[in-house]
Amino acid sequence: MGAAQAAMTVVVPFYNEADNVAPLARALAAFVSEEGAVRPLDFVFVDDGSTDDTRTRLEEAARGLPATVVAHPENRGLTAALLTGSNAARGDLIGWLDADLTYEPALLGALARACDQGADVALASCYHRDGAVEGVPGWRLLLSRGASLGHRLTSGRRIATFTSMVRVQRRAVLARCTPARGGFAGVTEMLLRALRAGFTVVEIPAVLRRRRAGASKMRVLRVAAAHLGLMTANLAGRLRPR
């Protein structure tokens, strides 16, 4: 085997996802057995103020993985959890992954390789012409497709999936493109700031599936309003890099 590729830390946020911890841990262990032969790899699990026993199960899962657990004393939302985990990351590449296995962890390997080859941000893209969606509720697709279309029109960028949280990015991208918004819209804001900064963004086709267990934390009207505000801010030139 040749020289190892850039080290990667994968950040996984959790909020009341107790039933998903064990299946995710098994999938991550399989991912480590493959990708760990290519690059140094570790995980940061962020418990975002869960009120179930997510934290206890995460502590148990972390003992079998190269993982650390950090926690918010109260729920602060998706973007805040991702930033907390990213600040604790050690790798030159920082990956983000959902806790609900809607995307398979193995996808992170393809995203990291895109960064090895020169990309600054590699996005998991279910709306890519070679991507797919399986069993996802129609309301979620309507929201994410509509938001992606709106961002495509207002940004002028030919990105198929603006709303994907699952990605791998270079540490320098986060340093310059930290979002001001929280919640679900914050991950799209970071992408828009990265595009304005001139970072190279690529999409890797992926399959988005129905979550394994639990309920989505998304509030449709709130998220839709946040994306509309984000489009307005981008049109007005208020999403410059830091």
DRENPA-3360 file (N, C-alpha, C; in nm, 2 decimals, always signed):
BEGIN
1 = MGAAQAAM = +0.08/-0.12/+0.00/+0.00/+0.00/+0.00/+0.09/+0.12/+0.00 ~ +0.05/+0.23/-0.07/+0.12/+0.35/-0.08/+0.10/+0.43/+0.04 ~ +0.15/+0.56/+0.04/+0.14/+0.65/+0.15/-0.01/+0.67/+0.18 ~ -0.03/+0.69/+0.31/-0.17/+0.71/+0.36/-0.22/+0.85/+0.30 ~ -0.35/+0.85/+0.28/-0.42/+0.97/+0.23/-0.44/+1.06/+0.36 ~ -0.49/+1.18/+0.33/-0.52/+1.28/+0.44/-0.61/+1.22/+0.55 ~ -0.58/+1.25/+0.67/-0.66/+1.20/+0.78/-0.80/+1.26/+0.78 ~ -0.90/+1.19/+0.82/-1.03/+1.23/+0.82/-1.10/+1.21/+0.96;
9 = TVVVPFYN = -1.17/+1.31/+1.01/-1.25/+1.30/+1.12/-1.40/+1.31/+1.07 ~ -1.48/+1.22/+1.11/-1.62/+1.22/+1.08/-1.71/+1.27/+1.20 ~ -1.78/+1.37/+1.18/-1.87/+1.43/+1.28/-2.01/+1.37/+1.26 ~ -2.07/+1.32/+1.37/-2.21/+1.27/+1.36/-2.29/+1.33/+1.47 ~ -2.39/+1.41/+1.44/-2.47/+1.47/+1.54/-2.59/+1.38/+1.58 ~ -2.63/+1.38/+1.70/-2.74/+1.30/+1.75/-2.83/+1.38/+1.84 ~ -2.96/+1.37/+1.82/-3.06/+1.43/+1.91/-3.17/+1.33/+1.92 ~ -3.18/+1.26/+2.03/-3.28/+1.16/+2.06/-3.28/+1.05/+1.95;
17 = EADNVAPL = -3.17/+0.99/+1.93/-3.15/+0.89/+1.82/-3.10/+0.76/+1.89 ~ -3.15/+0.73/+2.01/-3.10/+0.61/+2.08/-3.11/+0.48/+2.00 ~ -3.22/+0.46/+1.93/-3.24/+0.34/+1.85/-3.15/+0.33/+1.73 ~ -3.10/+0.44/+1.69/-3.01/+0.43/+1.57/-2.86/+0.41/+1.61 ~ -2.83/+0.43/+1.74/-2.68/+0.42/+1.77/-2.62/+0.29/+1.74 ~ -2.68/+0.18/+1.78/-2.62/+0.05/+1.76/-2.60/+0.01/+1.61 ~ -2.71/+0.03/+1.53/-2.69/+0.00/+1.38/-2.59/+0.09/+1.32 ~ -2.58/+0.22/+1.36/-2.48/+0.31/+1.30/-2.34/+0.26/+1.34;
25 = ARALAAFV = -2.33/+0.23/+1.47/-2.20/+0.18/+1.52/-2.15/+0.06/+1.44 ~ -2.23/-0.03/+1.41/-2.19/-0.15/+1.33/-2.15/-0.10/+1.19 ~ -2.23/-0.01/+1.13/-2.19/+0.04/+0.99/-2.06/+0.11/+1.00 ~ -2.04/+0.19/+1.10/-1.91/+0.26/+1.11/-1.79/+0.17/+1.13 ~ -1.81/+0.06/+1.21/-1.70/-0.04/+1.23/-1.66/-0.10/+1.09 ~ -1.76/-0.13/+1.01/-1.73/-0.18/+0.88/-1.66/-0.08/+0.79 ~ -1.70/+0.05/+0.80/-1.64/+0.15/+0.73/-1.49/+0.17/+0.77 ~ -1.46/+0.16/+0.90/-1.33/+0.17/+0.95/-1.24/+0.06/+0.90;
33 = SEEGAVRP = -1.30/-0.06/+0.89/-1.22/-0.18/+0.84/-1.17/-0.16/+0.69 ~ -1.25/-0.08/+0.62/-1.21/-0.05/+0.48/-1.13/+0.08/+0.47 ~ -1.19/+0.19/+0.51/-1.13/+0.32/+0.49/-1.01/+0.34/+0.58 ~ -1.01/+0.27/+0.69/-0.89/+0.28/+0.78/-0.76/+0.23/+0.73 ~ -0.77/+0.14/+0.62/-0.65/+0.10/+0.55/-0.60/+0.20/+0.46 ~ -0.67/+0.30/+0.43/-0.64/+0.41/+0.33/-0.59/+0.53/+0.40 ~ -0.65/+0.57/+0.51/-0.62/+0.70/+0.58/-0.64/+0.69/+0.73 ~ -0.58/+0.77/+0.81/-0.61/+0.78/+0.95/-0.76/+0.83/+0.96;
41 = LDFVFVDD = -0.83/+0.76/+1.05/-0.98/+0.79/+1.06/-1.03/+0.79/+1.20 ~ -1.11/+0.89/+1.24/-1.17/+0.89/+1.37/-1.30/+0.96/+1.36 ~ -1.38/+0.95/+1.47/-1.52/+1.00/+1.48/-1.54/+1.09/+1.60 ~ -1.62/+1.19/+1.58/-1.67/+1.27/+1.69/-1.82/+1.26/+1.69 ~ -1.87/+1.20/+1.80/-2.02/+1.19/+1.82/-2.06/+1.31/+1.91 ~ -2.16/+1.38/+1.86/-2.21/+1.50/+1.93/-2.35/+1.47/+1.98 ~ -2.37/+1.46/+2.11/-2.51/+1.45/+2.17/-2.56/+1.59/+2.19 ~ -2.66/+1.63/+2.11/-2.71/+1.76/+2.11/-2.83/+1.78/+2.20;
49 = GSTDDTRT = -2.80/+1.75/+2.33/-2.90/+1.77/+2.44/-3.01/+1.67/+2.43 ~ -2.98/+1.54/+2.40/-3.08/+1.44/+2.39/-3.15/+1.42/+2.53 ~ -3.28/+1.39/+2.53/-3.35/+1.36/+2.65/-3.38/+1.21/+2.67 ~ -3.34/+1.13/+2.57/-3.35/+0.98/+2.59/-3.22/+0.93/+2.63 ~ -3.19/+0.80/+2.61/-3.06/+0.75/+2.65/-2.96/+0.74/+2.54 ~ -2.97/+0.84/+2.44/-2.87/+0.85/+2.34/-2.73/+0.86/+2.39 ~ -2.71/+0.94/+2.49/-2.57/+0.97/+2.54/-2.51/+0.84/+2.60 ~ -2.59/+0.76/+2.68/-2.53/+0.64/+2.73/-2.50/+0.54/+2.62;
57 = RLEEAARG = -2.58/+0.53/+2.52/-2.55/+0.44/+2.41/-2.43/+0.48/+2.33 ~ -2.42/+0.61/+2.31/-2.30/+0.67/+2.24/-2.17/+0.63/+2.32 ~ -2.17/+0.65/+2.45/-2.05/+0.62/+2.53/-2.01/+0.47/+2.51 ~ -2.11/+0.38/+2.51/-2.09/+0.24/+2.49/-2.03/+0.22/+2.35 ~ -2.09/+0.28/+2.24/-2.05/+0.26/+2.11/-1.91/+0.31/+2.09 ~ -1.87/+0.42/+2.15/-1.74/+0.48/+2.13/-1.63/+0.39/+2.18 ~ -1.66/+0.31/+2.27/-1.55/+0.22/+2.32/-1.51/+0.12/+2.22 ~ -1.59/+0.09/+2.12/-1.55/+0.00/+2.02/-1.50/+0.06/+1.89;
65 = LPATVVAH = -1.49/+0.19/+1.89/-1.45/+0.27/+1.77/-1.35/+0.37/+1.80 ~ -1.27/+0.42/+1.70/-1.19/+0.54/+1.73/-1.27/+0.66/+1.74 ~ -1.34/+0.68/+1.85/-1.44/+0.78/+1.86/-1.44/+0.85/+2.00 ~ -1.48/+0.98/+1.99/-1.50/+1.05/+2.12/-1.64/+1.11/+2.12 ~ -1.69/+1.13/+2.24/-1.83/+1.18/+2.25/-1.82/+1.32/+2.32 ~ -1.88/+1.42/+2.26/-1.90/+1.55/+2.32/-2.05/+1.58/+2.33 ~ -2.09/+1.67/+2.42/-2.23/+1.69/+2.44/-2.26/+1.83/+2.47 ~ -2.38/+1.87/+2.42/-2.44/+2.00/+2.46/-2.54/+1.97/+2.57;
73 = PENRGLTA = -2.54/+2.06/+2.67/-2.63/+2.04/+2.78/-2.78/+2.06/+2.75 ~ -2.80/+2.13/+2.64/-2.94/+2.14/+2.58/-2.93/+2.14/+2.43 ~ -3.05/+2.12/+2.37/-3.05/+2.11/+2.23/-3.02/+2.24/+2.16 ~ -2.93/+2.25/+2.07/-2.89/+2.37/+2.00/-2.91/+2.37/+1.85 ~ -2.95/+2.25/+1.80/-2.98/+2.24/+1.66/-2.86/+2.18/+1.58 ~ -2.90/+2.14/+1.46/-2.81/+2.07/+1.37/-2.67/+2.14/+1.34 ~ -2.68/+2.26/+1.30/-2.56/+2.33/+1.26/-2.47/+2.35/+1.38 ~ -2.52/+2.39/+1.50/-2.44/+2.40/+1.62/-2.37/+2.27/+1.65;
81 = ALLTGSNA = -2.44/+2.16/+1.64/-2.38/+2.03/+1.67/-2.27/+2.00/+1.58 ~ -2.29/+2.03/+1.45/-2.18/+2.00/+1.35/-2.06/+2.09/+1.38 ~ -2.08/+2.21/+1.41/-1.97/+2.30/+1.44/-1.89/+2.26/+1.57 ~ -1.97/+2.22/+1.67/-1.90/+2.17/+1.79/-1.81/+2.05/+1.76 ~ -1.87/+1.95/+1.68/-1.79/+1.84/+1.64/-1.67/+1.87/+1.56 ~ -1.69/+1.96/+1.46/-1.58/+2.00/+1.37/-1.47/+2.07/+1.45 ~ -1.51/+2.15/+1.55/-1.40/+2.22/+1.63/-1.32/+2.12/+1.71 ~ -1.38/+2.00/+1.74/-1.31/+1.89/+1.81/-1.23/+1.80/+1.72;
89 = ARGDLIGW = -1.25/+1.82/+1.59/-1.19/+1.72/+1.49/-1.04/+1.74/+1.48 ~ -0.97/+1.63/+1.45/-0.83/+1.63/+1.44/-0.78/+1.61/+1.29 ~ -0.87/+1.56/+1.21/-0.82/+1.53/+1.07/-0.81/+1.66/+0.98 ~ -0.74/+1.65/+0.88/-0.73/+1.75/+0.78/-0.86/+1.76/+0.70 ~ -0.92/+1.65/+0.68/-1.06/+1.64/+0.62/-1.16/+1.62/+0.73 ~ -1.27/+1.69/+0.71/-1.38/+1.68/+0.81/-1.51/+1.63/+0.74 ~ -1.56/+1.52/+0.78/-1.68/+1.46/+0.72/-1.80/+1.48/+0.81 ~ -1.91/+1.50/+0.75/-2.04/+1.51/+0.83/-2.13/+1.39/+0.78;
97 = LDADLTYE = -2.19/+1.33/+0.88/-2.28/+1.21/+0.85/-2.40/+1.22/+0.94 ~ -2.52/+1.19/+0.88/-2.64/+1.18/+0.96/-2.63/+1.06/+1.05 ~ -2.71/+1.06/+1.16/-2.71/+0.95/+1.26/-2.81/+0.84/+1.22 ~ -2.90/+0.87/+1.12/-3.01/+0.79/+1.09/-2.99/+0.69/+0.98 ~ -2.87/+0.68/+0.93/-2.84/+0.59/+0.82/-2.92/+0.61/+0.69 ~ -2.96/+0.73/+0.67/-3.02/+0.77/+0.54/-2.92/+0.76/+0.43 ~ -2.80/+0.79/+0.46/-2.68/+0.76/+0.37/-2.59/+0.66/+0.44 ~ -2.54/+0.57/+0.36/-2.45/+0.47/+0.41/-2.31/+0.53/+0.44;
105 = PALLGALA = -2.25/+0.50/+0.56/-2.12/+0.55/+0.59/-2.01/+0.53/+0.48 ~ -2.02/+0.42/+0.41/-1.92/+0.39/+0.31/-1.91/+0.50/+0.20 ~ -2.02/+0.58/+0.19/-2.02/+0.69/+0.09/-1.91/+0.79/+0.13 ~ -1.87/+0.80/+0.26/-1.77/+0.90/+0.30/-1.64/+0.87/+0.23 ~ -1.61/+0.74/+0.20/-1.48/+0.71/+0.14/-1.47/+0.77/+0.00 ~ -1.58/+0.77/-0.08/-1.58/+0.83/-0.21/-1.57/+0.98/-0.20 ~ -1.64/+1.04/-0.10/-1.63/+1.18/-0.08/-1.49/+1.22/-0.05 ~ -1.42/+1.15/+0.04/-1.29/+1.18/+0.08/-1.19/+1.17/-0.04;
113 = RACDQGAD = -1.21/+1.07/-0.12/-1.13/+1.05/-0.24/-1.14/+1.17/-0.34 ~ -1.26/+1.22/-0.34/-1.28/+1.34/-0.43/-1.20/+1.46/-0.38 ~ -1.19/+1.47/-0.24/-1.10/+1.57/-0.18/-0.95/+1.54/-0.20 ~ -0.92/+1.41/-0.19/-0.78/+1.37/-0.22/-0.74/+1.42/-0.36 ~ -0.84/+1.42/-0.46/-0.81/+1.45/-0.60/-0.82/+1.60/-0.63 ~ -0.85/+1.68/-0.53/-0.84/+1.83/-0.55/-0.97/+1.90/-0.51 ~ -1.08/+1.84/-0.48/-1.20/+1.91/-0.43/-1.18/+1.97/-0.29 ~ -1.24/+2.08/-0.27/-1.24/+2.14/-0.13/-1.36/+2.09/-0.06;
121 = VALASCYH = -1.47/+2.07/-0.13/-1.60/+2.02/-0.06/-1.65/+1.91/-0.16 ~ -1.68/+1.79/-0.10/-1.75/+1.69/-0.18/-1.88/+1.66/-0.11 ~ -1.99/+1.67/-0.19/-2.13/+1.66/-0.14/-2.19/+1.52/-0.18 ~ -2.26/+1.46/-0.09/-2.34/+1.35/-0.13/-2.47/+1.40/-0.20 ~ -2.49/+1.36/-0.32/-2.60/+1.42/-0.40/-2.70/+1.31/-0.45 ~ -2.82/+1.31/-0.38/-2.92/+1.22/-0.42/-2.99/+1.26/-0.55 ~ -2.99/+1.40/-0.58/-3.05/+1.45/-0.70/-2.96/+1.46/-0.82 ~ -2.84/+1.42/-0.80/-2.75/+1.40/-0.91/-2.81/+1.31/-1.01;
129 = RDGAVEGV = -2.78/+1.32/-1.14/-2.84/+1.24/-1.24/-2.82/+1.09/-1.22 ~ -2.71/+1.05/-1.15/-2.68/+0.91/-1.12/-2.71/+0.88/-0.97 ~ -2.78/+0.97/-0.90/-2.82/+0.94/-0.76/-2.96/+0.88/-0.76 ~ -3.01/+0.86/-0.64/-3.14/+0.80/-0.63/-3.20/+0.83/-0.49 ~ -3.33/+0.81/-0.48/-3.41/+0.83/-0.35/-3.49/+0.70/-0.34 ~ -3.49/+0.64/-0.22/-3.57/+0.52/-0.19/-3.65/+0.54/-0.06 ~ -3.78/+0.54/-0.07/-3.87/+0.53/+0.04/-3.87/+0.65/+0.13 ~ -3.83/+0.77/+0.08/-3.83/+0.89/+0.16/-3.96/+0.96/+0.15;
137 = PGWRLLLS = -4.02/+1.01/+0.26/-4.15/+1.07/+0.25/-4.16/+1.19/+0.15 ~ -4.27/+1.20/+0.09/-4.29/+1.30/-0.02/-4.27/+1.44/+0.03 ~ -4.31/+1.47/+0.16/-4.30/+1.61/+0.21/-4.15/+1.65/+0.22 ~ -4.07/+1.55/+0.26/-3.93/+1.59/+0.27/-3.86/+1.61/+0.13 ~ -3.90/+1.53/+0.03/-3.85/+1.55/-0.10/-3.90/+1.68/-0.16 ~ -4.03/+1.72/-0.14/-4.08/+1.84/-0.19/-4.00/+1.96/-0.13 ~ -3.97/+1.95/+0.00/-3.90/+2.06/+0.06/-3.75/+2.07/+0.01 ~ -3.68/+1.96/+0.00/-3.54/+1.96/-0.04/-3.52/+1.99/-0.18;
145 = RGASLGHR = -3.61/+1.93/-0.27/-3.60/+1.96/-0.41/-3.64/+2.11/-0.44 ~ -3.74/+2.16/-0.37/-3.78/+2.30/-0.39/-3.67/+2.39/-0.35 ~ -3.61/+2.36/-0.23/-3.50/+2.45/-0.18/-3.38/+2.44/-0.27 ~ -3.34/+2.32/-0.32/-3.23/+2.31/-0.41/-3.25/+2.39/-0.54 ~ -3.37/+2.38/-0.59/-3.41/+2.45/-0.71/-3.39/+2.60/-0.69 ~ -3.45/+2.65/-0.58/-3.44/+2.79/-0.55/-3.29/+2.84/-0.53 ~ -3.21/+2.76/-0.47/-3.07/+2.80/-0.45/-3.00/+2.79/-0.58 ~ -3.03/+2.70/-0.67/-2.97/+2.69/-0.80/-3.00/+2.82/-0.88;
153 = LTSGRRIA = -3.13/+2.86/-0.88/-3.17/+2.98/-0.95/-3.11/+3.11/-0.90 ~ -3.10/+3.12/-0.76/-3.05/+3.24/-0.70/-2.90/+3.25/-0.69 ~ -2.83/+3.14/-0.70/-2.69/+3.14/-0.69/-2.62/+3.13/-0.83 ~ -2.70/+3.08/-0.93/-2.64/+3.06/-1.06/-2.55/+2.94/-1.07 ~ -2.55/+2.85/-0.97/-2.45/+2.74/-0.96/-2.53/+2.61/-1.00 ~ -2.47/+2.53/-1.08/-2.53/+2.40/-1.12/-2.50/+2.29/-1.02 ~ -2.56/+2.31/-0.90/-2.55/+2.21/-0.80/-2.69/+2.14/-0.79 ~ -2.69/+2.01/-0.79/-2.82/+1.94/-0.79/-2.88/+1.93/-0.65;
161 = TFTSMVRV = -2.80/+1.91/-0.55/-2.85/+1.89/-0.41/-2.78/+1.99/-0.32 ~ -2.84/+2.11/-0.30/-2.79/+2.21/-0.21/-2.81/+2.18/-0.06 ~ -2.91/+2.09/-0.03/-2.95/+2.07/+0.10/-2.88/+1.95/+0.17 ~ -2.79/+1.88/+0.10/-2.73/+1.77/+0.16/-2.63/+1.80/+0.28 ~ -2.65/+1.75/+0.39/-2.56/+1.77/+0.51/-2.44/+1.67/+0.49 ~ -2.46/+1.56/+0.43/-2.35/+1.46/+0.42/-2.25/+1.51/+0.32 ~ -2.13/+1.53/+0.37/-2.02/+1.58/+0.29/-1.88/+1.56/+0.35 ~ -1.78/+1.58/+0.28/-1.64/+1.59/+0.33/-1.58/+1.72/+0.28;
169 = QRRAVLAR = -1.51/+1.79/+0.37/-1.46/+1.92/+0.33/-1.32/+1.94/+0.40 ~ -1.24/+2.02/+0.34/-1.11/+2.05/+0.39/-1.13/+2.15/+0.51 ~ -1.05/+2.14/+0.61/-1.06/+2.22/+0.73/-1.06/+2.37/+0.70 ~ -0.99/+2.41/+0.59/-0.98/+2.55/+0.56/-1.12/+2.61/+0.51 ~ -1.20/+2.52/+0.46/-1.34/+2.56/+0.42/-1.42/+2.61/+0.54 ~ -1.42/+2.53/+0.64/-1.50/+2.56/+0.76/-1.44/+2.69/+0.83 ~ -1.31/+2.70/+0.82/-1.25/+2.82/+0.89/-1.30/+2.95/+0.82 ~ -1.32/+2.95/+0.69/-1.36/+3.07/+0.62/-1.51/+3.08/+0.59;
177 = CTPARGGF = -1.58/+2.97/+0.61/-1.73/+2.97/+0.57/-1.82/+2.93/+0.68 ~ -1.78/+2.96/+0.80/-1.87/+2.93/+0.91/-2.01/+3.00/+0.90 ~ -2.12/+2.92/+0.90/-2.25/+2.99/+0.88/-2.29/+3.07/+1.00 ~ -2.37/+3.17/+0.97/-2.43/+3.25/+1.08/-2.56/+3.19/+1.13 ~ -2.63/+3.11/+1.04/-2.76/+3.06/+1.07/-2.74/+2.92/+1.14 ~ -2.84/+2.88/+1.22/-2.84/+2.75/+1.28/-2.94/+2.66/+1.21 ~ -2.97/+2.55/+1.27/-3.06/+2.45/+1.22/-3.02/+2.39/+1.09 ~ -3.12/+2.35/+1.01/-3.09/+2.28/+0.88/-3.04/+2.37/+0.78;
185 = AGVTEMLL = -3.08/+2.50/+0.78/-3.03/+2.59/+0.67/-2.89/+2.63/+0.69 ~ -2.83/+2.61/+0.80/-2.69/+2.65/+0.82/-2.60/+2.57/+0.74 ~ -2.63/+2.44/+0.71/-2.54/+2.36/+0.63/-2.54/+2.40/+0.48 ~ -2.65/+2.45/+0.44/-2.66/+2.51/+0.30/-2.59/+2.64/+0.30 ~ -2.60/+2.72/+0.40/-2.53/+2.85/+0.41/-2.38/+2.83/+0.39 ~ -2.33/+2.73/+0.46/-2.19/+2.71/+0.45/-2.14/+2.68/+0.31 ~ -2.23/+2.60/+0.24/-2.20/+2.56/+0.10/-2.20/+2.69/+0.01 ~ -2.30/+2.77/+0.03/-2.31/+2.89/-0.05/-2.19/+2.99/-0.02;
193 = RALRAGFT = -2.15/+3.00/+0.10/-2.03/+3.08/+0.13/-1.91/+3.02/+0.07 ~ -1.90/+2.88/+0.06/-1.78/+2.82/+0.00/-1.78/+2.84/-0.15 ~ -1.90/+2.84/-0.21/-1.90/+2.87/-0.35/-1.86/+3.02/-0.38 ~ -1.91/+3.11/-0.30/-1.87/+3.25/-0.32/-1.72/+3.27/-0.30 ~ -1.66/+3.19/-0.21/-1.52/+3.20/-0.18/-1.43/+3.14/-0.29 ~ -1.49/+3.07/-0.38/-1.42/+3.01/-0.49/-1.36/+2.87/-0.46 ~ -1.41/+2.81/-0.35/-1.37/+2.68/-0.33/-1.43/+2.58/-0.43 ~ -1.35/+2.47/-0.46/-1.40/+2.37/-0.56/-1.50/+2.28/-0.49;
201 = VVEIPAVL = -1.62/+2.28/-0.54/-1.73/+2.19/-0.49/-1.77/+2.09/-0.59 ~ -1.77/+1.96/-0.55/-1.81/+1.85/-0.64/-1.92/+1.78/-0.58 ~ -2.00/+1.71/-0.66/-2.11/+1.63/-0.61/-2.08/+1.48/-0.65 ~ -2.10/+1.39/-0.55/-2.09/+1.25/-0.57/-2.22/+1.19/-0.57 ~ -2.27/+1.12/-0.67/-2.40/+1.06/-0.67/-2.42/+0.96/-0.55 ~ -2.54/+0.97/-0.49/-2.56/+0.89/-0.37/-2.71/+0.85/-0.36 ~ -2.74/+0.75/-0.28/-2.87/+0.70/-0.26/-2.92/+0.75/-0.12 ~ -3.03/+0.82/-0.12/-3.09/+0.87/+0.00/-3.20/+0.77/+0.04;
209 = RRRRAGAS = -3.20/+0.71/+0.16/-3.30/+0.62/+0.20/-3.38/+0.67/+0.32 ~ -3.49/+0.60/+0.34/-3.58/+0.63/+0.46/-3.49/+0.60/+0.59 ~ -3.51/+0.69/+0.69/-3.44/+0.66/+0.81/-3.47/+0.53/+0.87 ~ -3.38/+0.47/+0.95/-3.39/+0.34/+1.00/-3.49/+0.34/+1.12 ~ -3.48/+0.43/+1.21/-3.57/+0.44/+1.33/-3.59/+0.58/+1.37 ~ -3.68/+0.61/+1.46/-3.70/+0.74/+1.51/-3.77/+0.83/+1.41 ~ -3.79/+0.96/+1.45/-3.86/+1.06/+1.37/-3.77/+1.17/+1.33 ~ -3.79/+1.23/+1.22/-3.72/+1.34/+1.17/-3.74/+1.46/+1.27;
217 = KMRVLRVA = -3.63/+1.54/+1.29/-3.64/+1.66/+1.38/-3.68/+1.79/+1.29 ~ -3.69/+1.77/+1.16/-3.72/+1.88/+1.08/-3.86/+1.94/+1.10 ~ -3.87/+2.07/+1.11/-3.99/+2.15/+1.11/-4.01/+2.22/+0.98 ~ -4.10/+2.17/+0.89/-4.11/+2.20/+0.75/-4.12/+2.35/+0.73 ~ -4.22/+2.42/+0.79/-4.24/+2.56/+0.77/-4.12/+2.64/+0.81 ~ -4.06/+2.61/+0.93/-3.95/+2.68/+0.98/-3.83/+2.67/+0.88 ~ -3.81/+2.55/+0.83/-3.69/+2.52/+0.74/-3.72/+2.59/+0.61 ~ -3.84/+2.58/+0.56/-3.87/+2.65/+0.43/-3.85/+2.80/+0.44;
225 = AAHLGLMT = -3.89/+2.86/+0.55/-3.87/+3.00/+0.57/-3.72/+3.04/+0.58 ~ -3.65/+2.95/+0.65/-3.50/+2.98/+0.66/-3.43/+2.97/+0.53 ~ -3.47/+2.88/+0.44/-3.41/+2.87/+0.31/-3.45/+2.99/+0.22 ~ -3.57/+3.04/+0.23/-3.61/+3.16/+0.16/-3.53/+3.28/+0.20 ~ -3.51/+3.29/+0.33/-3.42/+3.40/+0.38/-3.28/+3.39/+0.34 ~ -3.23/+3.26/+0.33/-3.10/+3.24/+0.28/-3.08/+3.28/+0.13 ~ -3.18/+3.25/+0.05/-3.18/+3.29/-0.09/-3.18/+3.44/-0.10 ~ -3.26/+3.51/-0.02/-3.26/+3.65/-0.03/-3.12/+3.71/+0.01;
233 = ANLAGRLR = -3.06/+3.65/+0.12/-2.93/+3.70/+0.16/-2.83/+3.68/+0.05 ~ -2.83/+3.56/-0.01/-2.73/+3.54/-0.12/-2.75/+3.63/-0.24 ~ -2.87/+3.66/-0.27/-2.90/+3.75/-0.38/-2.84/+3.89/-0.35 ~ -2.85/+3.93/-0.22/-2.81/+4.06/-0.18/-2.66/+4.06/-0.15 ~ -2.59/+3.95/-0.17/-2.44/+3.95/-0.15/-2.40/+3.95/-0.01 ~ -2.49/+3.90/+0.08/-2.45/+3.90/+0.22/-2.39/+3.77/+0.27 ~ -2.35/+3.68/+0.18/-2.29/+3.55/+0.22/-2.15/+3.54/+0.18 ~ -2.07/+3.65/+0.20/-1.93/+3.65/+0.16/-1.86/+3.56/+0.26;
241 = PR = -1.74/+3.50/+0.22/-1.66/+3.42/+0.31/-1.60/+3.51/+0.42 ~ -1.57/+3.45/+0.53/-1.51/+3.53/+0.64/-1.37/+3.59/+0.61;
% end
